[in-house]
Amino acid sequence: IDLFQQDSEGNQMSFVEALRDQHLEEAAIFMSSLSDCIDSAQKDGHCTPSNIRKEVLLLDPHRPEEDIEEWLNIITGNDPSSTKLKWEKQFPVDDLIAASKLVFQRRYGQPPVGDKR
């Protein structure tokens, strides 16, 4: 059996389709959890990259620091080639959540035991 064989409509075997669906669902759940991290890090509608970083590491402790910093540069609109990330600068939570939804992310490891996110 060729798992990757396509039918006339471009669909692959049900096993491969189920894997693809599971991957996309897990990514969507994780991206939603990242938005929750930003929301958890806020105070009065604003938060700092430093506080978001702490929340992300609780959510995904295996995520490399460089990856977190790259993601924070993207969602804060910082150009790392010209400016170092300002870890304590306050950013509007709504803007960060909106920007985070534009960047595809996946979990690096298994969720910590007991984590419901």
N, CA, C and O atoms as CSV, one atom per row, in Angstrom:
chain,resi,resn,atom,element,x,y,z
A,1,ILE,N,N,0.849,-1.182,0.000
A,1,ILE,CA,C,0.000,0.000,0.000
A,1,ILE,C,C,0.890,1.239,0.000
A,1,ILE,O,O,1.823,1.341,0.797
A,2,ASP,N,N,0.602,2.163,-0.881
A,2,ASP,CA,C,1.316,3.431,-0.939
A,2,ASP,C,C,0.514,4.458,-0.147
A,2,ASP,O,O,-0.526,4.930,-0.607
A,3,LEU,N,N,1.003,4.803,1.052
A,3,LEU,CA,C,0.281,5.737,1.924
A,3,LEU,C,C,0.099,7.113,1.301
A,3,LEU,O,O,-0.854,7.823,1.623
A,4,PHE,N,N,1.009,7.491,0.411
A,4,PHE,CA,C,0.973,8.830,-0.168
A,4,PHE,C,C,0.300,8.874,-1.539
A,4,PHE,O,O,0.290,9.912,-2.201
A,5,GLN,N,N,-0.252,7.755,-1.951
A,5,GLN,CA,C,-0.947,7.700,-3.235
A,5,GLN,C,C,-2.156,8.642,-3.197
A,5,GLN,O,O,-2.876,8.715,-2.201
A,6,GLN,N,N,-2.354,9.344,-4.285
A,6,GLN,CA,C,-3.463,10.294,-4.356
A,6,GLN,C,C,-4.560,9.748,-5.253
A,6,GLN,O,O,-4.315,9.016,-6.212
A,7,ASP,N,N,-5.788,10.137,-4.901
A,7,ASP,CA,C,-6.891,9.785,-5.784
A,7,ASP,C,C,-7.046,10.893,-6.823
A,7,ASP,O,O,-6.224,11.808,-6.876
A,8,SER,N,N,-8.077,10.822,-7.637
A,8,SER,CA,C,-8.267,11.795,-8.723
A,8,SER,C,C,-8.507,13.215,-8.216
A,8,SER,O,O,-8.336,14.177,-8.964
A,9,GLU,N,N,-8.909,13.355,-6.931
A,9,GLU,CA,C,-9.155,14.686,-6.362
A,9,GLU,C,C,-7.974,15.205,-5.541
A,9,GLU,O,O,-8.069,16.254,-4.904
A,10,GLY,N,N,-6.856,14.465,-5.557
A,10,GLY,CA,C,-5.669,14.902,-4.836
A,10,GLY,C,C,-5.634,14.488,-3.375
A,10,GLY,O,O,-4.717,14.871,-2.648
A,11,ASN,N,N,-6.617,13.713,-2.932
A,11,ASN,CA,C,-6.636,13.239,-1.559
A,11,ASN,C,C,-5.704,12.046,-1.412
A,11,ASN,O,O,-5.565,11.229,-2.323
A,12,GLN,N,N,-5.073,11.960,-0.255
A,12,GLN,CA,C,-4.210,10.814,0.010
A,12,GLN,C,C,-4.962,9.820,0.889
A,12,GLN,O,O,-6.098,10.065,1.295
A,13,MET,N,N,-4.320,8.710,1.173
A,13,MET,CA,C,-4.952,7.674,1.984
A,13,MET,C,C,-5.455,8.283,3.303
A,13,MET,O,O,-4.918,9.286,3.775
A,14,SER,N,N,-6.466,7.680,3.875
A,14,SER,CA,C,-7.088,8.236,5.083
A,14,SER,C,C,-6.100,8.372,6.239
A,14,SER,O,O,-6.217,9.300,7.039
A,15,PHE,N,N,-5.131,7.466,6.340
A,15,PHE,CA,C,-4.135,7.565,7.403
A,15,PHE,C,C,-3.327,8.862,7.277
A,15,PHE,O,O,-3.138,9.571,8.265
A,16,VAL,N,N,-2.857,9.170,6.079
A,16,VAL,CA,C,-2.066,10.379,5.846
A,16,VAL,C,C,-2.930,11.617,6.060
A,16,VAL,O,O,-2.475,12.600,6.645
A,17,GLU,N,N,-4.158,11.574,5.594
A,17,GLU,CA,C,-5.074,12.702,5.809
A,17,GLU,C,C,-5.313,12.923,7.303
A,17,GLU,O,O,-5.380,14.064,7.759
A,18,ALA,N,N,-5.441,11.832,8.065
A,18,ALA,CA,C,-5.650,11.946,9.517
A,18,ALA,C,C,-4.413,12.537,10.193
A,18,ALA,O,O,-4.539,13.351,11.108
A,19,LEU,N,N,-3.216,12.132,9.750
A,19,LEU,CA,C,-1.981,12.704,10.300
A,19,LEU,C,C,-1.907,14.207,10.028
A,19,LEU,O,O,-1.558,14.996,10.907
A,20,ARG,N,N,-2.239,14.581,8.804
A,20,ARG,CA,C,-2.215,16.001,8.438
A,20,ARG,C,C,-3.211,16.786,9.294
A,20,ARG,O,O,-2.886,17.856,9.808
A,21,ASP,N,N,-4.407,16.255,9.443
A,21,ASP,CA,C,-5.425,16.917,10.263
A,21,ASP,C,C,-4.957,17.064,11.708
A,21,ASP,O,O,-5.141,18.114,12.323
A,22,GLN,N,N,-4.350,16.000,12.247
A,22,GLN,CA,C,-3.865,16.040,13.625
A,22,GLN,C,C,-2.766,17.090,13.775
A,22,GLN,O,O,-2.757,17.848,14.745
A,23,HIS,N,N,-1.846,17.134,12.820
A,23,HIS,CA,C,-0.762,18.119,12.867
A,23,HIS,C,C,-1.330,19.538,12.869
A,23,HIS,O,O,-0.910,20.371,13.673
A,24,LEU,N,N,-2.262,19.814,11.994
A,24,LEU,CA,C,-2.844,21.155,11.919
A,24,LEU,C,C,-3.632,21.495,13.178
A,24,LEU,O,O,-3.592,22.629,13.654
A,25,GLU,N,N,-4.346,20.515,13.713
A,25,GLU,CA,C,-5.116,20.753,14.942
A,25,GLU,C,C,-4.184,21.056,16.116
A,25,GLU,O,O,-4.430,21.986,16.884
A,26,GLU,N,N,-3.111,20.267,16.254
A,26,GLU,CA,C,-2.158,20.509,17.331
A,26,GLU,C,C,-1.501,21.875,17.199
A,26,GLU,O,O,-1.300,22.568,18.196
A,27,ALA,N,N,-1.167,22.263,15.976
A,27,ALA,CA,C,-0.559,23.586,15.754
A,27,ALA,C,C,-1.549,24.691,16.105
A,27,ALA,O,O,-1.167,25.685,16.723
A,28,ALA,N,N,-2.808,24.535,15.724
A,28,ALA,CA,C,-3.822,25.548,16.034
A,28,ALA,C,C,-4.018,25.673,17.541
A,28,ALA,O,O,-4.133,26.780,18.066
A,29,ILE,N,N,-4.056,24.540,18.234
A,29,ILE,CA,C,-4.202,24.569,19.695
A,29,ILE,C,C,-2.996,25.241,20.334
A,29,ILE,O,O,-3.144,26.045,21.255
A,30,PHE,N,N,-1.805,24.914,19.851
A,30,PHE,CA,C,-0.605,25.513,20.415
A,30,PHE,C,C,-0.567,27.015,20.153
A,30,PHE,O,O,-0.216,27.792,21.042
A,31,MET,N,N,-0.924,27.426,18.947
A,31,MET,CA,C,-0.925,28.861,18.633
A,31,MET,C,C,-1.933,29.603,19.507
A,31,MET,O,O,-1.682,30.734,19.923
A,32,SER,N,N,-3.058,28.977,19.782
A,32,SER,CA,C,-4.036,29.563,20.696
A,32,SER,C,C,-3.450,29.664,22.106
A,32,SER,O,O,-3.679,30.644,22.815
A,33,SER,N,N,-2.693,28.640,22.499
A,33,SER,CA,C,-2.044,28.665,23.807
A,33,SER,C,C,-1.003,29.775,23.898
A,33,SER,O,O,-0.821,30.366,24.963
A,34,LEU,N,N,-0.317,30.063,22.791
A,34,LEU,CA,C,0.632,31.178,22.782
A,34,LEU,C,C,-0.094,32.505,23.003
A,34,LEU,O,O,0.405,33.378,23.712
A,35,SER,N,N,-1.262,32.651,22.399
A,35,SER,CA,C,-2.062,33.857,22.638
A,35,SER,C,C,-2.438,33.952,24.112
A,35,SER,O,O,-2.422,35.036,24.695
A,36,ASP,N,N,-2.776,32.812,24.712
A,36,ASP,CA,C,-3.099,32.789,26.142
A,36,ASP,C,C,-1.883,33.191,26.982
A,36,ASP,O,O,-2.028,33.860,28.005
A,37,CYS,N,N,-0.678,32.780,26.545
A,37,CYS,CA,C,0.549,33.173,27.251
A,37,CYS,C,C,0.709,34.686,27.260
A,37,CYS,O,O,1.042,35.281,28.285
A,38,ILE,N,N,0.471,35.294,26.120
A,38,ILE,CA,C,0.579,36.749,26.027
A,38,ILE,C,C,-0.440,37.387,26.965
A,38,ILE,O,O,-0.123,38.327,27.693
A,39,ASP,N,N,-1.656,36.871,26.941
A,39,ASP,CA,C,-2.703,37.413,27.805
A,39,ASP,C,C,-2.342,37.234,29.280
A,39,ASP,O,O,-2.595,38.127,30.089
A,40,SER,N,N,-1.754,36.090,29.637
A,40,SER,CA,C,-1.362,35.828,31.028
A,40,SER,C,C,-0.229,36.738,31.485
A,40,SER,O,O,-0.102,37.031,32.673
A,41,ALA,N,N,0.586,37.182,30.546
A,41,ALA,CA,C,1.747,38.015,30.884
A,41,ALA,C,C,1.395,39.490,31.020
A,41,ALA,O,O,2.254,40.307,31.350
A,42,GLN,N,N,0.153,39.829,30.769
A,42,GLN,CA,C,-0.215,41.245,30.723
A,42,GLN,C,C,-0.479,41.859,32.093
A,42,GLN,O,O,-0.778,41.176,33.073
A,43,LYS,N,N,-0.354,43.157,32.108
A,43,LYS,CA,C,-0.759,43.974,33.247
A,43,LYS,C,C,-1.320,45.246,32.655
A,43,LYS,O,O,-0.609,45.989,31.979
A,44,ASP,N,N,-2.582,45.498,32.904
A,44,ASP,CA,C,-3.247,46.702,32.400
A,44,ASP,C,C,-3.215,46.812,30.881
A,44,ASP,O,O,-3.060,47.906,30.338
A,45,GLY,N,N,-3.362,45.675,30.189
A,45,GLY,CA,C,-3.442,45.682,28.737
A,45,GLY,C,C,-2.116,45.745,28.019
A,45,GLY,O,O,-2.082,45.833,26.791
A,46,HIS,N,N,-1.022,45.701,28.758
A,46,HIS,CA,C,0.312,45.731,28.169
A,46,HIS,C,C,1.155,44.622,28.786
A,46,HIS,O,O,0.860,44.139,29.879
A,47,CYS,N,N,2.205,44.226,28.077
A,47,CYS,CA,C,3.138,43.250,28.629
A,47,CYS,C,C,4.501,43.425,27.983
A,47,CYS,O,O,4.656,44.093,26.961
A,48,THR,N,N,5.474,42.806,28.615
A,48,THR,CA,C,6.854,42.902,28.133
A,48,THR,C,C,7.268,41.581,27.492
A,48,THR,O,O,6.730,40.527,27.831
A,49,PRO,N,N,8.221,41.638,26.567
A,49,PRO,CA,C,8.767,40.401,26.011
A,49,PRO,C,C,9.334,39.485,27.098
A,49,PRO,O,O,9.241,38.262,26.989
A,50,SER,N,N,9.912,40.063,28.131
A,50,SER,CA,C,10.467,39.276,29.226
A,50,SER,C,C,9.382,38.434,29.914
A,50,SER,O,O,9.595,37.256,30.199
A,51,ASN,N,N,8.229,39.038,30.177
A,51,ASN,CA,C,7.130,38.305,30.818
A,51,ASN,C,C,6.534,37.255,29.879
A,51,ASN,O,O,6.164,36.166,30.318
A,52,ILE,N,N,6.443,37.574,28.608
A,52,ILE,CA,C,5.920,36.599,27.644
A,52,ILE,C,C,6.867,35.409,27.573
A,52,ILE,O,O,6.423,34.261,27.552
A,53,ARG,N,N,8.165,35.677,27.537
A,53,ARG,CA,C,9.172,34.613,27.478
A,53,ARG,C,C,8.979,33.621,28.626
A,53,ARG,O,O,9.023,32.409,28.419
A,54,LYS,N,N,8.767,34.138,29.826
A,54,LYS,CA,C,8.560,33.264,30.990
A,54,LYS,C,C,7.338,32.372,30.796
A,54,LYS,O,O,7.380,31.182,31.107
A,55,GLU,N,N,6.256,32.943,30.285
A,55,GLU,CA,C,5.020,32.176,30.063
A,55,GLU,C,C,5.214,31.118,28.976
A,55,GLU,O,O,4.723,29.996,29.097
A,56,VAL,N,N,5.932,31.486,27.915
A,56,VAL,CA,C,6.169,30.533,26.817
A,56,VAL,C,C,7.005,29.355,27.316
A,56,VAL,O,O,6.748,28.212,26.939
A,57,LEU,N,N,7.997,29.622,28.155
A,57,LEU,CA,C,8.818,28.531,28.677
A,57,LEU,C,C,8.028,27.606,29.601
A,57,LEU,O,O,8.337,26.418,29.689
A,58,LEU,N,N,7.029,28.124,30.280
A,58,LEU,CA,C,6.145,27.262,31.070
A,58,LEU,C,C,5.303,26.383,30.152
A,58,LEU,O,O,5.070,25.209,30.442
A,59,LEU,N,N,4.854,26.959,29.048
A,59,LEU,CA,C,4.035,26.234,28.085
A,59,LEU,C,C,4.851,25.201,27.311
A,59,LEU,O,O,4.402,24.074,27.099
A,60,ASP,N,N,6.042,25.593,26.898
A,60,ASP,CA,C,6.864,24.742,26.032
A,60,ASP,C,C,8.319,24.796,26.515
A,60,ASP,O,O,9.143,25.494,25.924
A,61,PRO,N,N,8.636,24.056,27.592
A,61,PRO,CA,C,9.961,24.165,28.199
A,61,PRO,C,C,11.117,23.719,27.306
A,61,PRO,O,O,12.268,24.044,27.597
A,62,HIS,N,N,10.846,22.993,26.240
A,62,HIS,CA,C,11.909,22.534,25.337
A,62,HIS,C,C,12.201,23.518,24.210
A,62,HIS,O,O,13.111,23.291,23.412
A,63,ARG,N,N,11.442,24.602,24.138
A,63,ARG,CA,C,11.632,25.580,23.061
A,63,ARG,C,C,12.972,26.293,23.254
A,63,ARG,O,O,13.239,26.821,24.333
A,64,PRO,N,N,13.812,26.313,22.224
A,64,PRO,CA,C,15.104,26.998,22.339
A,64,PRO,C,C,14.934,28.508,22.551
A,64,PRO,O,O,14.026,29.132,22.003
A,65,GLU,N,N,15.825,29.064,23.353
A,65,GLU,CA,C,15.784,30.506,23.649
A,65,GLU,C,C,15.839,31.335,22.360
A,65,GLU,O,O,15.152,32.349,22.240
A,66,GLU,N,N,16.668,30.891,21.390
A,66,GLU,CA,C,16.797,31.652,20.141
A,66,GLU,C,C,15.470,31.704,19.396
A,66,GLU,O,O,15.142,32.710,18.766
A,67,ASP,N,N,14.713,30.622,19.472
A,67,ASP,CA,C,13.421,30.567,18.798
A,67,ASP,C,C,12.433,31.524,19.458
A,67,ASP,O,O,11.674,32.211,18.775
A,68,ILE,N,N,12.449,31.564,20.779
A,68,ILE,CA,C,11.564,32.481,21.505
A,68,ILE,C,C,11.912,33.920,21.153
A,68,ILE,O,O,11.028,34.734,20.889
A,69,GLU,N,N,13.202,34.229,21.152
A,69,GLU,CA,C,13.619,35.597,20.841
A,69,GLU,C,C,13.252,35.976,19.404
A,69,GLU,O,O,12.811,37.097,19.149
A,70,GLU,N,N,13.433,35.044,18.472
A,70,GLU,CA,C,13.065,35.316,17.075
A,70,GLU,C,C,11.562,35.594,16.970
A,70,GLU,O,O,11.150,36.541,16.300
A,71,TRP,N,N,10.743,34.766,17.634
A,71,TRP,CA,C,9.289,34.950,17.616
A,71,TRP,C,C,8.911,36.286,18.252
A,71,TRP,O,O,8.048,36.996,17.734
A,72,LEU,N,N,9.553,36.635,19.376
A,72,LEU,CA,C,9.266,37.917,20.029
A,72,LEU,C,C,9.670,39.088,19.142
A,72,LEU,O,O,8.972,40.102,19.108
A,73,ASN,N,N,10.776,38.967,18.430
A,73,ASN,CA,C,11.174,40.029,17.489
A,73,ASN,C,C,10.092,40.217,16.423
A,73,ASN,O,O,9.753,41.344,16.061
A,74,ILE,N,N,9.561,39.113,15.932
A,74,ILE,CA,C,8.542,39.200,14.886
A,74,ILE,C,C,7.277,39.861,15.414
A,74,ILE,O,O,6.765,40.798,14.803
A,75,ILE,N,N,6.764,39.374,16.558
A,75,ILE,CA,C,5.469,39.900,17.022
A,75,ILE,C,C,5.564,41.313,17.585
A,75,ILE,O,O,4.558,42.020,17.655
A,76,THR,N,N,6.777,41.737,17.993
A,76,THR,CA,C,6.921,43.118,18.473
A,76,THR,C,C,7.320,44.071,17.350
A,76,THR,O,O,7.394,45.282,17.557
A,77,GLY,N,N,7.578,43.523,16.157
A,77,GLY,CA,C,7.960,44.369,15.033
A,77,GLY,C,C,9.397,44.846,15.119
A,77,GLY,O,O,9.766,45.821,14.463
A,78,ASN,N,N,10.212,44.174,15.917
A,78,ASN,CA,C,11.606,44.571,16.077
A,78,ASN,C,C,12.468,43.970,14.967
A,78,ASN,O,O,12.334,42.793,14.632
A,79,ASP,N,N,13.345,44.782,14.408
A,79,ASP,CA,C,14.300,44.312,13.398
A,79,ASP,C,C,15.617,44.011,14.106
A,79,ASP,O,O,16.367,44.931,14.431
A,80,PRO,N,N,15.909,42.723,14.352
A,80,PRO,CA,C,17.106,42.387,15.126
A,80,PRO,C,C,18.421,42.762,14.448
A,80,PRO,O,O,19.461,42.814,15.105
A,81,SER,N,N,18.386,43.023,13.149
A,81,SER,CA,C,19.620,43.407,12.466
A,81,SER,C,C,20.018,44.848,12.797
A,81,SER,O,O,21.175,45.230,12.622
A,82,SER,N,N,19.056,45.646,13.275
A,82,SER,CA,C,19.386,47.039,13.586
A,82,SER,C,C,19.148,47.407,15.048
A,82,SER,O,O,19.733,48.372,15.541
A,83,THR,N,N,18.302,46.657,15.748
A,83,THR,CA,C,17.961,47.001,17.123
A,83,THR,C,C,17.856,45.743,17.970
A,83,THR,O,O,17.265,44.746,17.555
A,84,LYS,N,N,18.430,45.802,19.147
A,84,LYS,CA,C,18.310,44.694,20.085
A,84,LYS,C,C,16.912,44.722,20.710
A,84,LYS,O,O,16.365,45.794,20.967
A,85,LEU,N,N,16.342,43.549,20.952
A,85,LEU,CA,C,15.012,43.453,21.555
A,85,LEU,C,C,15.012,44.117,22.926
A,85,LEU,O,O,15.887,43.858,23.752
A,86,LYS,N,N,14.037,44.963,23.155
A,86,LYS,CA,C,13.900,45.643,24.440
A,86,LYS,C,C,13.012,44.766,25.333
A,86,LYS,O,O,11.786,44.799,25.233
A,87,TRP,N,N,13.653,43.987,26.201
A,87,TRP,CA,C,12.970,42.969,26.993
A,87,TRP,C,C,11.952,43.554,27.965
A,87,TRP,O,O,10.975,42.886,28.303
A,88,GLU,N,N,12.159,44.781,28.418
A,88,GLU,CA,C,11.254,45.359,29.417
A,88,GLU,C,C,10.306,46.413,28.835
A,88,GLU,O,O,9.558,47.051,29.576
A,89,LYS,N,N,10.336,46.592,27.530
A,89,LYS,CA,C,9.426,47.558,26.899
A,89,LYS,C,C,7.994,47.021,26.957
A,89,LYS,O,O,7.759,45.830,26.753
A,90,GLN,N,N,7.056,47.900,27.233
A,90,GLN,CA,C,5.647,47.534,27.302
A,90,GLN,C,C,5.032,47.583,25.900
A,90,GLN,O,O,5.209,48.556,25.167
A,91,PHE,N,N,4.309,46.522,25.542
A,91,PHE,CA,C,3.614,46.450,24.259
A,91,PHE,C,C,2.135,46.189,24.517
A,91,PHE,O,O,1.793,45.480,25.463
A,92,PRO,N,N,1.246,46.755,23.686
A,92,PRO,CA,C,-0.185,46.472,23.836
A,92,PRO,C,C,-0.476,44.990,23.578
A,92,PRO,O,O,-0.066,44.432,22.561
A,93,VAL,N,N,-1.177,44.378,24.502
A,93,VAL,CA,C,-1.481,42.948,24.412
A,93,VAL,C,C,-2.252,42.626,23.139
A,93,VAL,O,O,-1.930,41.650,22.462
A,94,ASP,N,N,-3.250,43.412,22.802
A,94,ASP,CA,C,-4.066,43.116,21.618
A,94,ASP,C,C,-3.223,43.093,20.341
A,94,ASP,O,O,-3.437,42.253,19.467
A,95,ASP,N,N,-2.265,44.017,20.237
A,95,ASP,CA,C,-1.387,44.048,19.059
A,95,ASP,C,C,-0.505,42.800,19.000
A,95,ASP,O,O,-0.301,42.225,17.931
A,96,LEU,N,N,0.014,42.389,20.157
A,96,LEU,CA,C,0.879,41.204,20.196
A,96,LEU,C,C,0.113,39.935,19.867
A,96,LEU,O,O,0.615,39.071,19.149
A,97,ILE,N,N,-1.098,39.820,20.388
A,97,ILE,CA,C,-1.911,38.635,20.100
A,97,ILE,C,C,-2.240,38.579,18.613
A,97,ILE,O,O,-2.148,37.518,17.996
A,98,ALA,N,N,-2.624,39.717,18.035
A,98,ALA,CA,C,-2.929,39.751,16.599
A,98,ALA,C,C,-1.695,39.362,15.783
A,98,ALA,O,O,-1.800,38.578,14.840
A,99,ALA,N,N,-0.535,39.899,16.135
A,99,ALA,CA,C,0.698,39.582,15.398
A,99,ALA,C,C,1.094,38.124,15.583
A,99,ALA,O,O,1.611,37.504,14.653
A,100,SER,N,N,0.863,37.568,16.764
A,100,SER,CA,C,1.267,36.183,17.015
A,100,SER,C,C,0.463,35.202,16.171
A,100,SER,O,O,0.946,34.113,15.861
A,101,LYS,N,N,-0.743,35.572,15.802
A,101,LYS,CA,C,-1.589,34.686,14.999
A,101,LYS,C,C,-1.130,34.610,13.547
A,101,LYS,O,O,-1.595,33.756,12.792
A,102,LEU,N,N,-0.223,35.493,13.154
A,102,LEU,CA,C,0.288,35.505,11.783
A,102,LEU,C,C,1.554,34.672,11.617
A,102,LEU,O,O,2.056,34.511,10.504
A,103,VAL,N,N,2.068,34.145,12.724
A,103,VAL,CA,C,3.328,33.399,12.698
A,103,VAL,C,C,3.052,31.953,13.092
A,103,VAL,O,O,2.668,31.676,14.229
A,104,PHE,N,N,3.249,31.026,12.144
A,104,PHE,CA,C,3.002,29.617,12.429
A,104,PHE,C,C,4.008,29.112,13.453
A,104,PHE,O,O,5.213,29.305,13.296
A,105,GLN,N,N,3.516,28.475,14.487
A,105,GLN,CA,C,4.365,27.905,15.526
A,105,GLN,C,C,3.883,26.510,15.864
A,105,GLN,O,O,2.703,26.192,15.712
A,106,ARG,N,N,4.799,25.690,16.320
A,106,ARG,CA,C,4.449,24.356,16.801
A,106,ARG,C,C,5.179,24.125,18.118
A,106,ARG,O,O,6.169,24.793,18.419
A,107,ARG,N,N,4.685,23.186,18.884
A,107,ARG,CA,C,5.312,22.842,20.155
A,107,ARG,C,C,6.600,22.068,19.876
A,107,ARG,O,O,6.646,21.245,18.962
A,108,TYR,N,N,7.643,22.331,20.660
A,108,TYR,CA,C,8.913,21.644,20.489
A,108,TYR,C,C,8.945,20.286,21.158
A,108,TYR,O,O,9.616,19.375,20.673
A,109,GLY,N,N,8.247,20.138,22.240
A,109,GLY,CA,C,8.262,18.868,22.957
A,109,GLY,C,C,6.880,18.542,23.459
A,109,GLY,O,O,5.902,19.208,23.120
A,110,GLN,N,N,6.813,17.519,24.261
A,110,GLN,CA,C,5.543,17.152,24.862
A,110,GLN,C,C,5.168,18.192,25.906
A,110,GLN,O,O,6.045,18.780,26.540
A,111,PRO,N,N,3.874,18.423,26.090
A,111,PRO,CA,C,3.460,19.369,27.141
A,111,PRO,C,C,3.906,18.852,28.508
A,111,PRO,O,O,3.969,17.641,28.719
A,112,PRO,N,N,4.215,19.748,29.428
A,112,PRO,CA,C,4.542,19.316,30.780
A,112,PRO,C,C,3.385,18.508,31.376
A,112,PRO,O,O,2.225,18.765,31.056
A,113,VAL,N,N,3.686,17.552,32.226
A,113,VAL,CA,C,2.663,16.711,32.845
A,113,VAL,C,C,1.651,17.594,33.560
A,113,VAL,O,O,2.012,18.477,34.339
A,114,GLY,N,N,0.394,17.344,33.285
A,114,GLY,CA,C,-0.687,18.112,33.912
A,114,GLY,C,C,-1.045,19.401,33.209
A,114,GLY,O,O,-2.001,20.070,33.602
A,115,ASP,N,N,-0.296,19.771,32.169
A,115,ASP,CA,C,-0.582,21.003,31.429
A,115,ASP,C,C,-1.807,20.788,30.568
A,115,ASP,O,O,-1.858,19.851,29.772
A,116,LYS,N,N,-2.789,21.648,30.724
A,116,LYS,CA,C,-4.031,21.529,29.948
A,116,LYS,C,C,-4.025,22.425,28.722
A,116,LYS,O,O,-4.998,22.433,27.967
A,117,ARG,N,N,-2.929,23.198,28.499
A,117,ARG,CA,C,-2.883,24.107,27.349
A,117,ARG,C,C,-2.483,23.376,26.107
A,117,ARG,O,O,-2.391,23.980,25.038
